[in-house]
């Protein structure tokens, strides 16, 4: 059975496949039997709970609670309710933990084991002695799955965003036009800046143009400049446009649905010939720029309706990147909250922190406005909450109502996506250490064809037979 092909686990799952994956993740993982006895835990448990594994394995969850290892047992709730459950609780050293429990069923439908995964959220929900704001270490690339480029940090704990960053790294080495698609607020401008910052053009200008915000009559002058006397109110000496100002760098054309046809034709000349003409002039001016475009609209519908010329679309769509909505990358929500809470506390001179009831609501919300909405909500909470403690009652009612409707959904990450992320990390590490698929298969206790298939699934290359 392929553990990644189903989000519902059964006891027929080979522990030989599951345990190496769980051992490779940075979150604490436990496996308890149906009597609530811990039968296995990974190495991260000792660090997070500051307790030797021999003092945890073989003990019942009730005993661990009575000893103060943690204040509440997620496993016990899962066994009682027979469904996934996520709780926020503390260990005996005062660390606050977000723990999700997942029942593993027998073929007859009874629970055989319970898998629990814990993440430390202490720094998000409590104040420390240093002005109580989250520092950059919380978002370190090696610890939080983020991609840090020139202070343009992208959160990528989720597999969906890791796939995006693979493309960013690959496309940053070439000058091919890139088309970014995705809902409003997903962070397309941040991806565009990352493409620039990681490229050989990083020391040259990055020009961001919101095409929707410029009147049709002015957009050509904005992009390509104009010569003296071109139109009433123009500068006597003329003016250079964005493409000239960005020489050697990158032009990011945001919301290209706002581009009129004439402007699209002239941008095509930039892509194909590397030249522009200022308005009112017939002289060709060579320009050396990389073009990145973006839209939150249905791009094929824009082509069908005639809003975008098909030749313009195909010239931009050589290297497309689809940026996922926040609801499709729930693993990233906690770290995004961390980042924005720290950023706005610093900018506003505050030291607000989220109490667990508020954090639980934010983790259950579906974020239809994506990252931009999350940023606005965090800023609003810091500005409108009088005390340093932000509680659920401080959160707007519409958001609390939405979160309540989703109370039965996984509020940390789906087991499937968490396991996929962990599996990729283990495979990548094993590939680097052993080099061949046969050696990896022996160590991970699976078949060699399984290793080959999974390496292909995650785009991991360089393995020998």
C-alpha positions as CSV (number, residue, x, y, z in Angstrom):
1,X,0.0,0.0,0.0
2,X,1.3,3.5,-0.9
3,X,1.0,5.7,2.1
4,X,0.8,8.8,0.0
5,X,-2.1,7.6,-2.1
6,X,-4.7,7.9,0.6
7,X,-5.5,10.3,3.3
8,X,-7.2,7.5,5.3
9,X,-4.7,5.2,7.0
10,X,-5.4,1.6,8.0
11,X,-3.4,-0.7,10.1
12,X,-2.4,-2.6,7.0
13,X,0.1,0.2,6.5
14,X,3.6,-1.1,6.8
15,X,5.3,0.5,9.7
16,X,8.5,-0.1,7.9
17,X,7.4,2.6,5.4
18,X,5.8,4.9,7.9
19,X,8.4,5.1,10.7
20,X,11.4,6.3,8.6
21,X,9.2,9.1,7.2
22,X,8.1,10.2,10.7
23,X,11.6,10.0,12.0
24,X,12.7,12.5,9.3
25,X,10.3,15.3,10.2
26,X,11.0,18.2,12.6
27,X,7.7,18.0,14.3
28,X,7.2,15.6,17.3
29,X,5.4,12.4,16.3
30,X,3.8,9.7,18.5
31,X,2.1,6.4,17.7
32,X,-0.3,5.2,20.4
33,X,-2.2,1.9,20.5
34,X,-6.0,1.6,21.0
35,X,-5.4,1.4,24.8
36,X,-3.7,4.8,24.8
37,X,-0.3,3.4,25.3
38,X,2.6,5.1,23.5
39,X,4.4,2.4,21.4
40,X,6.7,4.7,19.4
41,X,7.9,8.3,19.1
42,X,10.4,10.1,16.9
43,X,13.6,11.9,17.9
44,X,11.9,15.3,17.8
45,X,9.8,14.3,20.8
46,X,12.8,14.4,23.2
47,X,13.7,18.0,22.1
48,X,10.1,19.3,22.1
49,X,9.0,17.6,25.4
50,X,12.5,17.6,27.0
51,X,12.0,14.0,28.1
52,X,13.9,10.8,27.2
53,X,11.8,8.6,24.9
54,X,12.3,5.7,27.2
55,X,10.2,7.7,29.8
56,X,7.4,8.1,27.2
57,X,7.2,4.8,25.3
58,X,5.3,2.1,27.1
59,X,3.4,4.6,29.2
60,X,-0.4,5.4,28.9
61,X,-1.5,8.9,27.9
62,X,-3.2,9.3,31.3
63,X,0.1,8.6,33.0
64,X,1.9,11.1,30.8
65,X,-0.7,13.7,31.6
66,X,-0.5,13.0,35.3
67,X,3.3,13.4,35.2
68,X,2.8,16.7,33.4
69,X,4.6,15.7,30.2
70,X,1.6,17.4,28.6
71,X,-1.5,19.0,30.0
72,X,-4.0,17.3,27.7
73,X,-4.0,14.1,25.6
74,X,-5.1,14.5,22.0
75,X,-5.0,10.7,21.6
76,X,-7.6,10.2,24.3
77,X,-10.0,12.6,22.5
78,X,-9.4,10.8,19.2
79,X,-10.1,7.4,20.7
80,X,-13.3,8.8,22.3
81,X,-14.6,10.7,19.2
82,X,-13.1,8.4,16.5
83,X,-12.1,11.3,14.3
84,X,-9.2,13.7,13.6
85,X,-8.7,16.2,16.4
86,X,-6.5,19.3,16.9
87,X,-5.8,20.8,20.3
88,X,-3.6,23.5,21.8
89,X,-2.0,22.4,25.1
90,X,1.3,22.8,27.0
91,X,4.1,20.6,28.1
92,X,5.6,20.6,31.6
93,X,8.1,23.3,30.7
94,X,5.4,25.7,29.6
95,X,5.8,25.3,25.8
96,X,2.5,25.7,23.9
97,X,2.0,23.0,21.4
98,X,-0.4,22.6,18.5
99,X,-1.1,18.9,18.3
100,X,-3.1,17.0,15.7
101,X,-4.3,13.4,16.2
102,X,-5.3,11.0,13.5
103,X,-7.0,7.6,14.0
104,X,-5.5,4.6,12.0
105,X,-8.3,2.2,11.4
106,X,-8.4,-1.6,11.1
107,X,-10.1,-3.2,8.1
108,X,-13.2,-3.7,10.3
109,X,-13.4,0.0,11.1
110,X,-12.0,-0.1,14.6
111,X,-9.1,2.1,15.7
112,X,-5.8,0.2,15.7
113,X,-3.4,3.1,16.4
114,X,-3.5,6.9,16.8
115,X,-0.8,9.1,15.1
116,X,-0.2,12.5,16.7
117,X,2.0,15.3,15.4
118,X,2.9,18.3,17.6
119,X,4.3,21.7,16.6
120,X,5.8,24.2,19.0
121,X,3.8,27.5,18.8
122,X,5.1,29.0,22.1
123,X,6.7,32.1,20.5
124,X,3.5,32.9,18.7
125,X,1.2,32.8,21.7
126,X,3.3,34.2,24.6
127,X,5.5,37.2,25.3
128,X,9.2,36.8,25.9
129,X,11.6,39.1,27.7
130,X,12.9,40.7,24.6
131,X,9.9,43.0,23.7
132,X,8.0,39.8,22.9
133,X,8.2,39.9,19.1
134,X,9.0,37.0,16.8
135,X,12.5,37.2,15.5
136,X,13.8,36.1,12.1
137,X,15.0,32.8,13.4
138,X,11.4,31.6,13.5
139,X,11.4,31.8,9.7
140,X,14.9,30.4,9.1
141,X,14.9,28.4,5.8
142,X,16.3,25.3,7.5
143,X,13.7,25.3,10.2
144,X,10.5,26.7,8.8
145,X,10.6,25.7,5.1
146,X,10.8,29.3,3.9
147,X,12.8,30.6,0.9
148,X,14.7,33.7,2.1
149,X,15.8,36.0,-0.7
150,X,16.8,39.6,0.0
151,X,14.3,40.1,2.8
152,X,11.5,39.0,0.4
153,X,10.7,35.9,2.4
154,X,8.3,33.4,1.1
155,X,6.6,30.9,3.4
156,X,6.8,27.4,1.9
157,X,6.1,24.7,4.5
158,X,3.5,23.2,2.2
159,X,4.3,21.0,-0.8
160,X,2.2,23.3,-3.0
161,X,4.5,26.2,-2.3
162,X,7.7,24.2,-2.4
163,X,6.7,23.2,-5.9
164,X,6.4,26.9,-6.8
165,X,9.8,27.6,-5.3
166,X,11.4,24.8,-7.4
167,X,10.2,26.7,-10.5
168,X,11.4,30.1,-9.0
169,X,14.9,28.7,-8.5
170,X,14.9,27.1,-12.0
171,X,13.5,30.2,-13.8
172,X,15.7,32.7,-12.0
173,X,18.7,31.4,-14.0
174,X,17.1,32.3,-17.4
175,X,15.6,35.4,-19.0
176,X,12.5,33.7,-20.3
177,X,9.2,35.7,-19.8
178,X,7.2,34.3,-16.8
179,X,3.4,34.5,-16.4
180,X,2.1,34.3,-12.8
181,X,-1.5,33.3,-12.2
182,X,-3.5,32.9,-9.1
183,X,-6.2,34.6,-7.0
184,X,-5.9,38.1,-5.8
185,X,-3.8,38.3,-2.6
186,X,-1.9,35.0,-3.0
187,X,1.5,36.8,-3.2
188,X,2.3,37.0,-6.9
189,X,4.3,40.2,-6.5
190,X,6.4,38.5,-3.9
191,X,7.1,35.6,-6.3
192,X,8.0,38.1,-9.0
193,X,10.5,39.9,-6.7
194,X,12.0,36.5,-5.7
195,X,12.6,35.7,-9.4
196,X,14.4,39.0,-9.8
197,X,16.4,38.8,-6.6
198,X,17.7,35.3,-7.4
199,X,18.6,36.2,-10.9
200,X,21.8,37.7,-12.4
201,X,19.8,40.9,-12.7
202,X,19.4,41.3,-9.0
203,X,21.6,44.4,-8.8
204,X,19.6,46.2,-11.4
205,X,16.1,47.8,-11.1
206,X,12.9,45.9,-10.4
207,X,10.0,48.0,-11.8
208,X,6.5,47.0,-10.6
209,X,3.7,48.3,-12.8
210,X,0.0,47.8,-11.8
211,X,-1.6,47.9,-15.2
212,X,-5.1,48.1,-13.8
213,X,-4.3,51.3,-11.9
214,X,-3.2,53.3,-15.0
215,X,-5.6,54.9,-17.4
216,X,-5.6,53.5,-20.9
217,X,-4.6,56.9,-22.3
218,X,-1.6,57.1,-20.1
219,X,-0.3,53.5,-20.0
220,X,1.9,53.7,-23.1
221,X,3.5,56.9,-21.9
222,X,4.1,55.2,-18.5
223,X,5.7,52.1,-20.1
224,X,7.5,53.5,-23.1
225,X,8.0,57.2,-22.4
226,X,7.4,60.1,-24.8
227,X,9.3,62.9,-26.7
228,X,8.8,66.6,-26.4
229,X,5.4,68.0,-27.2
230,X,3.7,64.6,-27.6
231,X,0.5,65.6,-25.6
232,X,-0.8,68.5,-23.6
233,X,0.7,68.6,-20.2
234,X,3.7,66.5,-21.1
235,X,7.2,67.5,-19.9
236,X,8.9,69.9,-22.3
237,X,12.0,67.7,-22.3
238,X,10.1,64.5,-22.8
239,X,10.4,61.5,-20.4
240,X,11.7,58.0,-20.3
241,X,9.3,55.1,-19.5
242,X,9.5,52.1,-17.3
243,X,11.3,49.9,-19.8
244,X,14.1,52.4,-20.2
245,X,14.3,53.0,-16.4
246,X,14.5,49.2,-15.8
247,X,17.5,48.7,-18.2
248,X,19.4,45.6,-17.2
249,X,16.7,44.6,-14.7
250,X,13.1,43.3,-14.5
251,X,9.7,44.8,-15.4
252,X,6.8,43.2,-13.5
253,X,3.5,43.8,-15.3
254,X,0.9,43.2,-12.6
255,X,-2.8,42.6,-13.7
256,X,-2.1,42.5,-17.4
257,X,-5.9,42.3,-18.0
258,X,-5.7,46.1,-17.8
259,X,-3.4,46.5,-20.8
260,X,-4.9,48.0,-24.0
261,X,-4.2,46.2,-27.3
262,X,-1.7,48.8,-28.5
263,X,0.4,48.4,-25.4
264,X,0.3,44.6,-25.8
265,X,1.7,44.9,-29.3
266,X,4.5,47.2,-28.2
267,X,5.4,44.8,-25.3
268,X,5.5,42.0,-27.9
269,X,8.3,44.0,-29.7
270,X,10.2,44.2,-26.4
271,X,10.0,40.4,-26.0
272,X,10.8,39.6,-29.7
273,X,13.2,42.4,-30.7
274,X,14.3,44.0,-27.5
275,X,13.4,47.5,-28.7
276,X,10.9,50.2,-27.8
277,X,9.8,53.5,-29.3
278,X,8.8,56.5,-27.2
279,X,5.4,58.0,-27.9
280,X,5.8,60.6,-30.7
281,X,9.0,59.1,-32.0
282,X,10.0,56.7,-34.7
283,X,13.5,56.0,-33.3
284,X,14.1,52.5,-31.9
285,X,15.7,52.4,-28.5
286,X,17.3,49.0,-27.5
287,X,16.3,47.8,-24.0
288,X,17.6,44.8,-22.0
289,X,14.9,43.7,-19.6
290,X,13.3,40.6,-18.3
291,X,9.5,40.6,-18.3
292,X,7.3,39.0,-15.6
293,X,3.5,39.3,-15.9
294,X,0.7,38.4,-13.6
295,X,-3.1,38.2,-13.5
296,X,-5.7,37.1,-11.0
297,X,-8.3,36.7,-13.8
298,X,-9.0,33.5,-15.8
299,X,-6.3,34.0,-18.4
300,X,-7.9,31.8,-21.0
301,X,-11.1,33.6,-20.7
302,X,-9.2,36.9,-21.2
303,X,-7.9,35.4,-24.5
304,X,-11.3,34.1,-25.6
305,X,-12.9,37.5,-24.9
306,X,-10.3,39.4,-26.7
307,X,-9.0,41.3,-23.7
308,X,-5.6,39.6,-24.3
309,X,-4.1,39.1,-27.7
310,X,-3.4,35.4,-28.2
311,X,0.1,36.1,-29.5
312,X,0.8,38.3,-26.5
313,X,-0.5,35.5,-24.2
314,X,1.6,32.8,-25.8
315,X,4.7,34.9,-25.7
316,X,4.3,35.5,-21.9
317,X,3.2,31.9,-21.2
318,X,6.5,30.3,-22.0
319,X,7.1,29.7,-18.3
320,X,3.9,29.8,-16.3
321,X,3.7,29.6,-12.5
322,X,0.4,29.1,-10.8
323,X,0.5,30.4,-7.2
324,X,-1.9,28.4,-5.0
325,X,-4.6,30.0,-2.8
326,X,-4.1,30.0,0.9
327,X,-6.8,27.4,1.4
328,X,-4.8,25.0,-0.7
329,X,-1.7,25.5,1.5
330,X,-3.0,25.2,5.1
331,X,0.5,24.1,6.3
332,X,1.7,27.7,5.7
333,X,-0.9,29.5,7.7
334,X,0.8,29.3,11.1
335,X,4.1,30.6,9.8
336,X,2.4,33.4,7.9
337,X,0.7,34.5,11.1
338,X,4.0,34.4,12.9
339,X,5.6,36.5,10.2
340,X,2.9,39.2,10.1
341,X,2.5,39.3,13.8
342,X,6.2,40.0,14.2
343,X,6.3,42.5,11.3
344,X,3.3,44.6,12.4
345,X,4.4,44.6,16.1
346,X,7.7,46.0,15.0
347,X,6.2,48.6,12.6
348,X,3.6,49.8,15.0
349,X,5.8,49.7,18.1
350,X,3.5,47.2,19.9
351,X,4.0,43.9,21.6
352,X,0.7,42.1,21.1
353,X,0.4,38.4,21.1
354,X,-2.2,35.8,20.3
355,X,-3.9,33.8,23.0
356,X,-4.7,30.2,22.1
357,X,-8.4,30.9,21.6
358,X,-7.6,33.5,19.0
359,X,-5.0,31.4,17.3
360,X,-7.4,28.5,17.0
361,X,-10.0,30.7,15.2
362,X,-7.4,32.0,12.8
363,X,-6.2,28.5,12.0
364,X,-9.7,27.3,11.2
365,X,-10.6,30.3,9.0
366,X,-10.6,29.6,5.2
367,X,-9.0,33.0,4.2
368,X,-10.9,33.7,1.0
369,X,-8.8,36.9,0.6
370,X,-5.6,34.9,0.9
371,X,-2.4,36.4,2.3
372,X,-3.5,40.0,1.8
373,X,-6.5,39.3,4.0
374,X,-4.4,37.6,6.6
375,X,-2.1,40.6,6.7
376,X,-5.0,43.0,7.0
377,X,-6.6,41.0,9.9
378,X,-3.3,40.8,11.9
379,X,-2.7,44.5,11.5
380,X,-6.3,45.2,12.5
381,X,-6.1,43.0,15.6
382,X,-2.9,44.8,16.7
383,X,-4.4,48.2,16.1
384,X,-7.8,47.6,17.7
385,X,-7.0,45.4,20.7
386,X,-6.3,47.5,23.7
387,X,-4.4,45.0,25.8
388,X,-1.4,43.0,24.7
389,X,-3.4,39.8,24.7
390,X,-5.4,39.2,21.6
391,X,-8.4,36.9,22.3
392,X,-11.0,35.3,20.1
393,X,-13.5,38.0,21.1
394,X,-11.2,40.6,19.5
395,X,-11.6,38.8,16.1
396,X,-14.3,40.1,13.7
397,X,-17.6,38.2,14.1
398,X,-17.7,37.2,10.4
399,X,-14.3,35.5,10.7
400,X,-15.3,33.7,13.9
401,X,-18.5,32.4,12.2
402,X,-16.6,31.1,9.2
403,X,-14.1,29.4,11.5
404,X,-16.9,27.7,13.5
405,X,-18.3,26.3,10.3
406,X,-15.0,24.7,9.6
407,X,-14.4,23.4,13.2
408,X,-14.3,19.8,12.1
409,X,-11.7,20.4,9.5
410,X,-8.0,19.9,10.1
411,X,-6.6,23.1,11.5
412,X,-2.9,22.4,11.2
413,X,-2.3,20.4,8.1
414,X,-3.9,17.4,6.4
415,X,-2.1,14.1,7.3
416,X,-1.7,13.4,3.6
417,X,0.2,16.7,2.9
418,X,2.2,16.5,6.1
419,X,3.3,13.0,5.2
420,X,4.1,13.9,1.7
421,X,6.3,16.8,2.9
422,X,8.1,14.5,5.4
423,X,8.5,11.7,2.8
424,X,10.1,14.1,0.3
425,X,12.6,15.2,3.1
426,X,13.5,11.6,3.9
427,X,13.9,10.6,0.3
428,X,16.1,13.7,-0.4
429,X,18.3,12.9,2.6
430,X,18.6,9.2,1.6
431,X,19.4,10.1,-2.0
432,X,22.2,12.4,-0.8
433,X,23.6,9.8,1.6
434,X,23.3,6.6,-0.4
435,X,23.0,7.7,-4.1
436,X,21.4,4.6,-5.5
437,X,17.8,3.5,-5.5
438,X,18.7,-0.1,-4.4
439,X,20.6,1.2,-1.4
440,X,17.8,3.6,-0.5
441,X,15.2,0.7,-0.8
442,X,17.2,-1.5,1.6
443,X,17.5,1.3,4.2
444,X,13.9,2.5,4.0
445,X,12.6,-1.1,3.8
446,X,10.6,-0.7,0.6
447,X,10.9,-2.1,-2.9
448,X,13.3,-0.5,-5.4
449,X,10.4,0.3,-7.9
450,X,8.7,2.1,-5.0
451,X,11.8,4.3,-4.5
452,X,12.0,5.0,-8.3
453,X,8.3,6.0,-8.4
454,X,8.5,8.3,-5.4
455,X,11.7,10.0,-6.7
456,X,9.9,10.7,-9.9
457,X,6.8,12.0,-8.0
458,X,8.9,14.6,-6.1
459,X,11.2,15.5,-9.0
460,X,14.3,14.2,-7.2
461,X,17.0,13.3,-9.7
462,X,20.5,11.9,-9.8
463,X,19.9,8.5,-8.3
464,X,21.8,5.4,-9.7
465,X,20.0,2.1,-10.1
